[in-house]
């Protein structure tokens, strides 16, 4: 299993878009650990497992459990 983990992009939409363009078809999942500052309606969202950070205003979940390849991953920002 290969995953890509990113966090705290703080409104840098371009870098998340670039990561998705480059890695979406090379990894089993892209995990954003919060503070993306993306909107819920952003077209990048369907490409991500994403949670809420302390600087996010969108109603992402505070944590998410994702099972891939029989491995369970806890996705959280960590501020809670
Ligand atoms: Mn933060």
PDB file of the backbone (N, CA, C, O) and the ligand in Angstrom, with CONECT records:
HET     MN  A 101       1
ATOM      1  N   UNK A   1       0.847  -1.185   0.000  1.00  0.00           N
ATOM      2  CA  UNK A   1       0.000   0.000   0.000  1.00  0.00           C
ATOM      3  C   UNK A   1       0.887   1.241   0.000  1.00  0.00           C
ATOM      4  O   UNK A   1       1.867   1.327   0.740  1.00  0.00           O
ATOM      5  N   UNK A   2       0.527   2.179  -0.831  1.00  0.00           N
ATOM      6  CA  UNK A   2       1.205   3.474  -0.846  1.00  0.00           C
ATOM      7  C   UNK A   2       0.176   4.552  -0.566  1.00  0.00           C
ATOM      8  O   UNK A   2      -0.894   4.587  -1.173  1.00  0.00           O
ATOM      9  N   UNK A   3       0.522   5.436   0.369  1.00  0.00           N
ATOM     10  CA  UNK A   3      -0.337   6.592   0.609  1.00  0.00           C
ATOM     11  C   UNK A   3       0.506   7.857   0.556  1.00  0.00           C
ATOM     12  O   UNK A   3       1.721   7.819   0.752  1.00  0.00           O
ATOM     13  N   UNK A   4      -0.142   8.953   0.292  1.00  0.00           N
ATOM     14  CA  UNK A   4       0.501  10.256   0.337  1.00  0.00           C
ATOM     15  C   UNK A   4      -0.158  11.035   1.477  1.00  0.00           C
ATOM     16  O   UNK A   4      -1.383  11.126   1.551  1.00  0.00           O
ATOM     17  N   UNK A   5       0.663  11.591   2.357  1.00  0.00           N
ATOM     18  CA  UNK A   5       0.162  12.337   3.517  1.00  0.00           C
ATOM     19  C   UNK A   5       0.639  13.776   3.425  1.00  0.00           C
ATOM     20  O   UNK A   5       1.822  14.050   3.219  1.00  0.00           O
ATOM     21  N   UNK A   6      -0.307  14.685   3.585  1.00  0.00           N
ATOM     22  CA  UNK A   6       0.020  16.105   3.539  1.00  0.00           C
ATOM     23  C   UNK A   6      -0.811  16.814   4.610  1.00  0.00           C
ATOM     24  O   UNK A   6      -1.858  16.318   5.026  1.00  0.00           O
ATOM     25  N   UNK A   7      -0.344  17.946   5.039  1.00  0.00           N
ATOM     26  CA  UNK A   7      -1.067  18.702   6.061  1.00  0.00           C
ATOM     27  C   UNK A   7      -0.746  20.182   5.921  1.00  0.00           C
ATOM     28  O   UNK A   7       0.217  20.576   5.263  1.00  0.00           O
ATOM     29  N   UNK A   8      -1.580  20.983   6.559  1.00  0.00           N
ATOM     30  CA  UNK A   8      -1.286  22.404   6.761  1.00  0.00           C
ATOM     31  C   UNK A   8      -0.870  23.137   5.476  1.00  0.00           C
ATOM     32  O   UNK A   8       0.125  23.861   5.448  1.00  0.00           O
ATOM     33  N   UNK A   9      -1.643  22.934   4.441  1.00  0.00           N
ATOM     34  CA  UNK A   9      -1.360  23.666   3.203  1.00  0.00           C
ATOM     35  C   UNK A   9      -1.898  25.105   3.263  1.00  0.00           C
ATOM     36  O   UNK A   9      -1.554  25.943   2.429  1.00  0.00           O
ATOM     37  N   UNK A  10      -2.740  25.371   4.257  1.00  0.00           N
ATOM     38  CA  UNK A  10      -3.162  26.746   4.584  1.00  0.00           C
ATOM     39  C   UNK A  10      -3.494  27.617   3.373  1.00  0.00           C
ATOM     40  O   UNK A  10      -2.928  28.694   3.183  1.00  0.00           O
ATOM     41  N   UNK A  11      -4.420  27.124   2.568  1.00  0.00           N
ATOM     42  CA  UNK A  11      -4.922  27.924   1.464  1.00  0.00           C
ATOM     43  C   UNK A  11      -4.093  27.843   0.190  1.00  0.00           C
ATOM     44  O   UNK A  11      -4.454  28.439  -0.824  1.00  0.00           O
ATOM     45  N   UNK A  12      -2.989  27.112   0.235  1.00  0.00           N
ATOM     46  CA  UNK A  12      -2.192  26.936  -0.981  1.00  0.00           C
ATOM     47  C   UNK A  12      -2.879  25.878  -1.857  1.00  0.00           C
ATOM     48  O   UNK A  12      -2.537  24.696  -1.822  1.00  0.00           O
ATOM     49  N   UNK A  13      -3.842  26.336  -2.630  1.00  0.00           N
ATOM     50  CA  UNK A  13      -4.646  25.453  -3.473  1.00  0.00           C
ATOM     51  C   UNK A  13      -3.777  24.791  -4.536  1.00  0.00           C
ATOM     52  O   UNK A  13      -3.966  23.618  -4.858  1.00  0.00           O
ATOM     53  N   UNK A  14      -2.831  25.541  -5.074  1.00  0.00           N
ATOM     54  CA  UNK A  14      -2.024  25.046  -6.196  1.00  0.00           C
ATOM     55  C   UNK A  14      -1.190  23.828  -5.807  1.00  0.00           C
ATOM     56  O   UNK A  14      -1.047  22.894  -6.596  1.00  0.00           O
ATOM     57  N   UNK A  15      -0.641  23.836  -4.594  1.00  0.00           N
ATOM     58  CA  UNK A  15       0.237  22.717  -4.234  1.00  0.00           C
ATOM     59  C   UNK A  15      -0.575  21.434  -4.061  1.00  0.00           C
ATOM     60  O   UNK A  15      -0.091  20.353  -4.398  1.00  0.00           O
ATOM     61  N   UNK A  16      -1.798  21.534  -3.542  1.00  0.00           N
ATOM     62  CA  UNK A  16      -2.638  20.340  -3.411  1.00  0.00           C
ATOM     63  C   UNK A  16      -3.081  19.861  -4.790  1.00  0.00           C
ATOM     64  O   UNK A  16      -3.110  18.660  -5.056  1.00  0.00           O
ATOM     65  N   UNK A  17      -3.421  20.793  -5.653  1.00  0.00           N
ATOM     66  CA  UNK A  17      -3.785  20.436  -7.023  1.00  0.00           C
ATOM     67  C   UNK A  17      -2.618  19.742  -7.734  1.00  0.00           C
ATOM     68  O   UNK A  17      -2.821  18.750  -8.435  1.00  0.00           O
ATOM     69  N   UNK A  18      -1.415  20.253  -7.557  1.00  0.00           N
ATOM     70  CA  UNK A  18      -0.224  19.650  -8.176  1.00  0.00           C
ATOM     71  C   UNK A  18       0.033  18.242  -7.632  1.00  0.00           C
ATOM     72  O   UNK A  18       0.370  17.335  -8.393  1.00  0.00           O
ATOM     73  N   UNK A  19      -0.125  18.058  -6.312  1.00  0.00           N
ATOM     74  CA  UNK A  19       0.081  16.736  -5.716  1.00  0.00           C
ATOM     75  C   UNK A  19      -0.930  15.732  -6.264  1.00  0.00           C
ATOM     76  O   UNK A  19      -0.574  14.596  -6.576  1.00  0.00           O
ATOM     77  N   UNK A  20      -2.187  16.150  -6.382  1.00  0.00           N
ATOM     78  CA  UNK A  20      -3.217  15.255  -6.920  1.00  0.00           C
ATOM     79  C   UNK A  20      -2.896  14.905  -8.375  1.00  0.00           C
ATOM     80  O   UNK A  20      -2.965  13.741  -8.768  1.00  0.00           O
ATOM     81  N   UNK A  21      -2.545  15.919  -9.170  1.00  0.00           N
ATOM     82  CA  UNK A  21      -2.222  15.655 -10.579  1.00  0.00           C
ATOM     83  C   UNK A  21      -1.081  14.654 -10.709  1.00  0.00           C
ATOM     84  O   UNK A  21      -1.109  13.779 -11.574  1.00  0.00           O
ATOM     85  N   UNK A  22      -0.082  14.788  -9.848  1.00  0.00           N
ATOM     86  CA  UNK A  22       1.103  13.948  -9.970  1.00  0.00           C
ATOM     87  C   UNK A  22       0.922  12.559  -9.357  1.00  0.00           C
ATOM     88  O   UNK A  22       1.441  11.579  -9.890  1.00  0.00           O
ATOM     89  N   UNK A  23       0.184  12.463  -8.231  1.00  0.00           N
ATOM     90  CA  UNK A  23       0.206  11.206  -7.467  1.00  0.00           C
ATOM     91  C   UNK A  23      -1.122  10.465  -7.389  1.00  0.00           C
ATOM     92  O   UNK A  23      -1.146   9.330  -6.913  1.00  0.00           O
ATOM     93  N   UNK A  24      -2.219  11.052  -7.833  1.00  0.00           N
ATOM     94  CA  UNK A  24      -3.524  10.415  -7.635  1.00  0.00           C
ATOM     95  C   UNK A  24      -3.573   8.993  -8.193  1.00  0.00           C
ATOM     96  O   UNK A  24      -4.231   8.127  -7.615  1.00  0.00           O
ATOM     97  N   UNK A  25      -2.898   8.747  -9.288  1.00  0.00           N
ATOM     98  CA  UNK A  25      -2.941   7.419  -9.901  1.00  0.00           C
ATOM     99  C   UNK A  25      -1.765   6.542  -9.479  1.00  0.00           C
ATOM    100  O   UNK A  25      -1.631   5.415  -9.957  1.00  0.00           O
ATOM    101  N   UNK A  26      -0.910   7.051  -8.585  1.00  0.00           N
ATOM    102  CA  UNK A  26       0.248   6.270  -8.126  1.00  0.00           C
ATOM    103  C   UNK A  26       0.099   5.783  -6.695  1.00  0.00           C
ATOM    104  O   UNK A  26       0.879   4.944  -6.246  1.00  0.00           O
ATOM    105  N   UNK A  27      -0.888   6.295  -5.973  1.00  0.00           N
ATOM    106  CA  UNK A  27      -1.036   5.930  -4.559  1.00  0.00           C
ATOM    107  C   UNK A  27      -2.457   5.409  -4.310  1.00  0.00           C
ATOM    108  O   UNK A  27      -3.373   5.626  -5.104  1.00  0.00           O
ATOM    109  N   UNK A  28      -2.601   4.720  -3.186  1.00  0.00           N
ATOM    110  CA  UNK A  28      -3.902   4.157  -2.825  1.00  0.00           C
ATOM    111  C   UNK A  28      -4.793   5.181  -2.133  1.00  0.00           C
ATOM    112  O   UNK A  28      -6.004   4.989  -2.031  1.00  0.00           O
ATOM    113  N   UNK A  29      -4.201   6.253  -1.667  1.00  0.00           N
ATOM    114  CA  UNK A  29      -5.002   7.293  -1.040  1.00  0.00           C
ATOM    115  C   UNK A  29      -4.161   8.519  -0.762  1.00  0.00           C
ATOM    116  O   UNK A  29      -2.962   8.419  -0.501  1.00  0.00           O
ATOM    117  N   UNK A  30      -4.795   9.675  -0.820  1.00  0.00           N
ATOM    118  CA  UNK A  30      -4.141  10.933  -0.457  1.00  0.00           C
ATOM    119  C   UNK A  30      -4.834  11.452   0.796  1.00  0.00           C
ATOM    120  O   UNK A  30      -6.047  11.658   0.805  1.00  0.00           O
ATOM    121  N   UNK A  31      -4.060  11.660   1.842  1.00  0.00           N
ATOM    122  CA  UNK A  31      -4.581  12.032   3.161  1.00  0.00           C
ATOM    123  C   UNK A  31      -4.157  13.455   3.488  1.00  0.00           C
ATOM    124  O   UNK A  31      -2.969  13.775   3.514  1.00  0.00           O
ATOM    125  N   UNK A  32      -5.135  14.293   3.732  1.00  0.00           N
ATOM    126  CA  UNK A  32      -4.841  15.665   4.173  1.00  0.00           C
ATOM    127  C   UNK A  32      -5.217  15.763   5.649  1.00  0.00           C
ATOM    128  O   UNK A  32      -6.382  15.611   6.014  1.00  0.00           O
ATOM    129  N   UNK A  33      -4.232  16.014   6.477  1.00  0.00           N
ATOM    130  CA  UNK A  33      -4.424  15.984   7.937  1.00  0.00           C
ATOM    131  C   UNK A  33      -4.894  17.319   8.512  1.00  0.00           C
ATOM    132  O   UNK A  33      -4.722  17.575   9.704  1.00  0.00           O
ATOM    133  N   UNK A  34      -5.477  18.157   7.686  1.00  0.00           N
ATOM    134  CA  UNK A  34      -6.123  19.357   8.210  1.00  0.00           C
ATOM    135  C   UNK A  34      -5.378  20.646   7.938  1.00  0.00           C
ATOM    136  O   UNK A  34      -4.197  20.674   7.593  1.00  0.00           O
ATOM    137  N   UNK A  35      -6.142  21.710   8.114  1.00  0.00           N
ATOM    138  CA  UNK A  35      -5.685  23.053   7.784  1.00  0.00           C
ATOM    139  C   UNK A  35      -5.365  23.216   6.288  1.00  0.00           C
ATOM    140  O   UNK A  35      -4.398  23.866   5.894  1.00  0.00           O
ATOM    141  N   UNK A  36      -6.233  22.588   5.481  1.00  0.00           N
ATOM    142  CA  UNK A  36      -6.168  22.847   4.035  1.00  0.00           C
ATOM    143  C   UNK A  36      -6.716  24.242   3.736  1.00  0.00           C
ATOM    144  O   UNK A  36      -6.262  24.931   2.823  1.00  0.00           O
ATOM    145  N   UNK A  37      -7.706  24.630   4.538  1.00  0.00           N
ATOM    146  CA  UNK A  37      -8.473  25.853   4.298  1.00  0.00           C
ATOM    147  C   UNK A  37      -9.211  25.806   2.955  1.00  0.00           C
ATOM    148  O   UNK A  37      -9.475  26.837   2.336  1.00  0.00           O
ATOM    149  N   UNK A  38      -9.541  24.568   2.520  1.00  0.00           N
ATOM    150  CA  UNK A  38     -10.372  24.385   1.325  1.00  0.00           C
ATOM    151  C   UNK A  38     -11.842  24.456   1.735  1.00  0.00           C
ATOM    152  O   UNK A  38     -12.184  24.242   2.898  1.00  0.00           O
ATOM    153  N   UNK A  39     -12.705  24.759   0.767  1.00  0.00           N
ATOM    154  CA  UNK A  39     -14.146  24.711   0.975  1.00  0.00           C
ATOM    155  C   UNK A  39     -14.650  23.292   0.709  1.00  0.00           C
ATOM    156  O   UNK A  39     -14.024  22.520  -0.018  1.00  0.00           O
ATOM    157  N   UNK A  40     -15.795  22.967   1.313  1.00  0.00           N
ATOM    158  CA  UNK A  40     -16.392  21.644   1.089  1.00  0.00           C
ATOM    159  C   UNK A  40     -16.706  21.394  -0.378  1.00  0.00           C
ATOM    160  O   UNK A  40     -16.700  20.249  -0.830  1.00  0.00           O
ATOM    161  N   UNK A  41     -16.982  22.461  -1.125  1.00  0.00           N
ATOM    162  CA  UNK A  41     -17.376  22.316  -2.529  1.00  0.00           C
ATOM    163  C   UNK A  41     -16.179  22.340  -3.487  1.00  0.00           C
ATOM    164  O   UNK A  41     -16.350  22.270  -4.704  1.00  0.00           O
ATOM    165  N   UNK A  42     -14.984  22.438  -2.936  1.00  0.00           N
ATOM    166  CA  UNK A  42     -13.799  22.518  -3.804  1.00  0.00           C
ATOM    167  C   UNK A  42     -13.679  21.242  -4.638  1.00  0.00           C
ATOM    168  O   UNK A  42     -13.844  20.144  -4.106  1.00  0.00           O
ATOM    169  N   UNK A  43     -13.396  21.366  -5.923  1.00  0.00           N
ATOM    170  CA  UNK A  43     -13.289  20.167  -6.773  1.00  0.00           C
ATOM    171  C   UNK A  43     -12.137  19.228  -6.396  1.00  0.00           C
ATOM    172  O   UNK A  43     -12.092  18.095  -6.875  1.00  0.00           O
ATOM    173  N   UNK A  44     -11.222  19.673  -5.562  1.00  0.00           N
ATOM    174  CA  UNK A  44     -10.139  18.790  -5.109  1.00  0.00           C
ATOM    175  C   UNK A  44     -10.608  17.811  -4.031  1.00  0.00           C
ATOM    176  O   UNK A  44     -10.013  16.748  -3.857  1.00  0.00           O
ATOM    177  N   UNK A  45     -11.669  18.165  -3.311  1.00  0.00           N
ATOM    178  CA  UNK A  45     -12.094  17.384  -2.146  1.00  0.00           C
ATOM    179  C   UNK A  45     -12.351  15.906  -2.461  1.00  0.00           C
ATOM    180  O   UNK A  45     -11.935  15.050  -1.680  1.00  0.00           O
ATOM    181  N   UNK A  46     -13.016  15.571  -3.571  1.00  0.00           N
ATOM    182  CA  UNK A  46     -13.270  14.143  -3.830  1.00  0.00           C
ATOM    183  C   UNK A  46     -11.997  13.304  -4.002  1.00  0.00           C
ATOM    184  O   UNK A  46     -12.061  12.076  -3.950  1.00  0.00           O
ATOM    185  N   UNK A  47     -10.864  13.940  -4.201  1.00  0.00           N
ATOM    186  CA  UNK A  47      -9.602  13.219  -4.365  1.00  0.00           C
ATOM    187  C   UNK A  47      -8.900  12.965  -3.034  1.00  0.00           C
ATOM    188  O   UNK A  47      -7.867  12.295  -2.997  1.00  0.00           O
ATOM    189  N   UNK A  48      -9.446  13.489  -1.953  1.00  0.00           N
ATOM    190  CA  UNK A  48      -8.741  13.486  -0.672  1.00  0.00           C
ATOM    191  C   UNK A  48      -9.541  12.788   0.418  1.00  0.00           C
ATOM    192  O   UNK A  48     -10.770  12.836   0.432  1.00  0.00           O
ATOM    193  N   UNK A  49      -8.826  12.139   1.331  1.00  0.00           N
ATOM    194  CA  UNK A  49      -9.345  11.875   2.669  1.00  0.00           C
ATOM    195  C   UNK A  49      -8.898  13.092   3.473  1.00  0.00           C
ATOM    196  O   UNK A  49      -7.706  13.395   3.526  1.00  0.00           O
ATOM    197  N   UNK A  50      -9.824  13.776   4.085  1.00  0.00           N
ATOM    198  CA  UNK A  50      -9.476  15.071   4.664  1.00  0.00           C
ATOM    199  C   UNK A  50     -10.222  15.290   5.974  1.00  0.00           C
ATOM    200  O   UNK A  50     -11.382  14.903   6.109  1.00  0.00           O
ATOM    201  N   UNK A  51      -9.560  15.902   6.918  1.00  0.00           N
ATOM    202  CA  UNK A  51     -10.184  16.237   8.200  1.00  0.00           C
ATOM    203  C   UNK A  51      -9.989  17.722   8.491  1.00  0.00           C
ATOM    204  O   UNK A  51      -9.293  18.445   7.777  1.00  0.00           O
ATOM    205  N   UNK A  52     -10.634  18.134   9.569  1.00  0.00           N
ATOM    206  CA  UNK A  52     -10.639  19.545   9.960  1.00  0.00           C
ATOM    207  C   UNK A  52      -9.435  19.866  10.846  1.00  0.00           C
ATOM    208  O   UNK A  52      -9.137  19.141  11.796  1.00  0.00           O
ATOM    209  N   UNK A  53      -8.762  20.945  10.526  1.00  0.00           N
ATOM    210  CA  UNK A  53      -7.713  21.463  11.403  1.00  0.00           C
ATOM    211  C   UNK A  53      -8.214  22.657  12.175  1.00  0.00           C
ATOM    212  O   UNK A  53      -9.351  23.090  11.984  1.00  0.00           O
ATOM    213  N   UNK A  54      -7.391  23.192  13.037  1.00  0.00           N
ATOM    214  CA  UNK A  54      -7.821  24.309  13.882  1.00  0.00           C
ATOM    215  C   UNK A  54      -8.018  25.606  13.107  1.00  0.00           C
ATOM    216  O   UNK A  54      -8.608  26.550  13.632  1.00  0.00           O
ATOM    217  N   UNK A  55      -7.536  25.671  11.872  1.00  0.00           N
ATOM    218  CA  UNK A  55      -7.711  26.870  11.058  1.00  0.00           C
ATOM    219  C   UNK A  55      -8.755  26.692   9.957  1.00  0.00           C
ATOM    220  O   UNK A  55      -8.987  27.609   9.170  1.00  0.00           O
ATOM    221  N   UNK A  56      -9.391  25.508   9.898  1.00  0.00           N
ATOM    222  CA  UNK A  56     -10.412  25.253   8.877  1.00  0.00           C
ATOM    223  C   UNK A  56     -11.765  25.761   9.340  1.00  0.00           C
ATOM    224  O   UNK A  56     -12.129  25.604  10.506  1.00  0.00           O
ATOM    225  N   UNK A  57     -12.506  26.368   8.432  1.00  0.00           N
ATOM    226  CA  UNK A  57     -13.874  26.791   8.724  1.00  0.00           C
ATOM    227  C   UNK A  57     -14.892  25.820   8.148  1.00  0.00           C
ATOM    228  O   UNK A  57     -16.033  25.774   8.610  1.00  0.00           O
ATOM    229  N   UNK A  58     -14.500  25.053   7.159  1.00  0.00           N
ATOM    230  CA  UNK A  58     -15.412  24.083   6.554  1.00  0.00           C
ATOM    231  C   UNK A  58     -15.683  22.947   7.535  1.00  0.00           C
ATOM    232  O   UNK A  58     -14.860  22.638   8.396  1.00  0.00           O
ATOM    233  N   UNK A  59     -16.849  22.337   7.386  1.00  0.00           N
ATOM    234  CA  UNK A  59     -17.299  21.321   8.336  1.00  0.00           C
ATOM    235  C   UNK A  59     -16.760  19.937   7.989  1.00  0.00           C
ATOM    236  O   UNK A  59     -17.526  18.988   7.824  1.00  0.00           O
ATOM    237  N   UNK A  60     -15.448  19.831   7.881  1.00  0.00           N
ATOM    238  CA  UNK A  60     -14.857  18.504   7.757  1.00  0.00           C
ATOM    239  C   UNK A  60     -14.983  17.804   9.110  1.00  0.00           C
ATOM    240  O   UNK A  60     -15.139  18.453  10.144  1.00  0.00           O
ATOM    241  N   UNK A  61     -14.913  16.477   9.088  1.00  0.00           N
ATOM    242  CA  UNK A  61     -14.904  15.734  10.354  1.00  0.00           C
ATOM    243  C   UNK A  61     -13.599  16.019  11.098  1.00  0.00           C
ATOM    244  O   UNK A  61     -12.572  16.304  10.482  1.00  0.00           O
ATOM    245  N   UNK A  62     -13.651  15.941  12.429  1.00  0.00           N
ATOM    246  CA  UNK A  62     -12.430  16.121  13.219  1.00  0.00           C
ATOM    247  C   UNK A  62     -11.474  14.941  13.060  1.00  0.00           C
ATOM    248  O   UNK A  62     -10.258  15.086  13.190  1.00  0.00           O
ATOM    249  N   UNK A  63     -12.041  13.783  12.777  1.00  0.00           N
ATOM    250  CA  UNK A  63     -11.193  12.618  12.538  1.00  0.00           C
ATOM    251  C   UNK A  63     -11.923  11.658  11.616  1.00  0.00           C
ATOM    252  O   UNK A  63     -13.148  11.691  11.494  1.00  0.00           O
ATOM    253  N   UNK A  64     -11.158  10.819  10.984  1.00  0.00           N
ATOM    254  CA  UNK A  64     -11.721   9.848  10.057  1.00  0.00           C
ATOM    255  C   UNK A  64     -10.914   8.566  10.178  1.00  0.00           C
ATOM    256  O   UNK A  64      -9.689   8.601  10.293  1.00  0.00           O
ATOM    257  N   UNK A  65     -11.612   7.427  10.152  1.00  0.00           N
ATOM    258  CA  UNK A  65     -10.939   6.136  10.080  1.00  0.00           C
ATOM    259  C   UNK A  65     -11.080   5.630   8.655  1.00  0.00           C
ATOM    260  O   UNK A  65     -12.185   5.534   8.120  1.00  0.00           O
ATOM    261  N   UNK A  66      -9.952   5.309   8.054  1.00  0.00           N
ATOM    262  CA  UNK A  66      -9.940   4.854   6.670  1.00  0.00           C
ATOM    263  C   UNK A  66      -9.283   3.478   6.636  1.00  0.00           C
ATOM    264  O   UNK A  66      -8.181   3.293   7.153  1.00  0.00           O
ATOM    265  N   UNK A  67      -9.969   2.516   6.023  1.00  0.00           N
ATOM    266  CA  UNK A  67      -9.378   1.189   5.876  1.00  0.00           C
ATOM    267  C   UNK A  67      -8.984   0.973   4.426  1.00  0.00           C
ATOM    268  O   UNK A  67      -9.818   1.042   3.523  1.00  0.00           O
ATOM    269  N   UNK A  68      -7.712   0.714   4.218  1.00  0.00           N
ATOM    270  CA  UNK A  68      -7.164   0.438   2.896  1.00  0.00           C
ATOM    271  C   UNK A  68      -6.291  -0.799   3.017  1.00  0.00           C
ATOM    272  O   UNK A  68      -5.456  -0.884   3.917  1.00  0.00           O
ATOM    273  N   UNK A  69      -6.476  -1.758   2.120  1.00  0.00           N
ATOM    274  CA  UNK A  69      -5.581  -2.912   2.115  1.00  0.00           C
ATOM    275  C   UNK A  69      -5.514  -3.582   3.488  1.00  0.00           C
ATOM    276  O   UNK A  69      -4.444  -4.010   3.920  1.00  0.00           O
ATOM    277  N   UNK A  70      -6.654  -3.672   4.171  1.00  0.00           N
ATOM    278  CA  UNK A  70      -6.745  -4.298   5.497  1.00  0.00           C
ATOM    279  C   UNK A  70      -5.934  -3.566   6.565  1.00  0.00           C
ATOM    280  O   UNK A  70      -5.664  -4.132   7.624  1.00  0.00           O
ATOM    281  N   UNK A  71      -5.548  -2.339   6.309  1.00  0.00           N
ATOM    282  CA  UNK A  71      -4.893  -1.490   7.310  1.00  0.00           C
ATOM    283  C   UNK A  71      -5.861  -0.370   7.663  1.00  0.00           C
ATOM    284  O   UNK A  71      -6.495   0.211   6.781  1.00  0.00           O
ATOM    285  N   UNK A  72      -5.975  -0.069   8.952  1.00  0.00           N
ATOM    286  CA  UNK A  72      -6.850   1.017   9.382  1.00  0.00           C
ATOM    287  C   UNK A  72      -5.995   2.213   9.772  1.00  0.00           C
ATOM    288  O   UNK A  72      -5.069   2.110  10.577  1.00  0.00           O
ATOM    289  N   UNK A  73      -6.334   3.348   9.178  1.00  0.00           N
ATOM    290  CA  UNK A  73      -5.568   4.575   9.369  1.00  0.00           C
ATOM    291  C   UNK A  73      -6.462   5.599  10.065  1.00  0.00           C
ATOM    292  O   UNK A  73      -7.584   5.855   9.629  1.00  0.00           O
ATOM    293  N   UNK A  74      -5.954   6.179  11.149  1.00  0.00           N
ATOM    294  CA  UNK A  74      -6.642   7.282  11.832  1.00  0.00           C
ATOM    295  C   UNK A  74      -6.097   8.582  11.263  1.00  0.00           C
ATOM    296  O   UNK A  74      -4.902   8.871  11.332  1.00  0.00           O
ATOM    297  N   UNK A  75      -7.012   9.351  10.701  1.00  0.00           N
ATOM    298  CA  UNK A  75      -6.648  10.645  10.126  1.00  0.00           C
ATOM    299  C   UNK A  75      -7.165  11.734  11.064  1.00  0.00           C
ATOM    300  O   UNK A  75      -8.366  11.811  11.322  1.00  0.00           O
ATOM    301  N   UNK A  76      -6.271  12.570  11.570  1.00  0.00           N
ATOM    302  CA  UNK A  76      -6.665  13.635  12.481  1.00  0.00           C
ATOM    303  C   UNK A  76      -5.635  14.749  12.428  1.00  0.00           C
ATOM    304  O   UNK A  76      -4.494  14.519  12.027  1.00  0.00           O
ATOM    305  N   UNK A  77      -6.019  15.944  12.825  1.00  0.00           N
ATOM    306  CA  UNK A  77      -5.073  17.063  12.798  1.00  0.00           C
ATOM    307  C   UNK A  77      -4.158  17.061  14.025  1.00  0.00           C
ATOM    308  O   UNK A  77      -2.985  17.428  13.949  1.00  0.00           O
ATOM    309  N   UNK A  78      -4.729  16.634  15.162  1.00  0.00           N
ATOM    310  CA  UNK A  78      -3.903  16.502  16.355  1.00  0.00           C
ATOM    311  C   UNK A  78      -4.093  17.603  17.377  1.00  0.00           C
ATOM    312  O   UNK A  78      -3.586  17.497  18.494  1.00  0.00           O
ATOM    313  N   UNK A  79      -4.808  18.653  17.025  1.00  0.00           N
ATOM    314  CA  UNK A  79      -4.951  19.749  17.988  1.00  0.00           C
ATOM    315  C   UNK A  79      -5.975  19.450  19.068  1.00  0.00           C
ATOM    316  O   UNK A  79      -6.057  20.182  20.055  1.00  0.00           O
ATOM    317  N   UNK A  80      -6.762  18.384  18.903  1.00  0.00           N
ATOM    318  CA  UNK A  80      -7.770  18.034  19.911  1.00  0.00           C
ATOM    319  C   UNK A  80      -7.263  16.941  20.832  1.00  0.00           C
ATOM    320  O   UNK A  80      -7.977  16.520  21.742  1.00  0.00           O
TER     321      UNK A  80
HETATM  322 MN    MN A 101      -3.046  23.573  12.543  1.00  0.00          MN
END
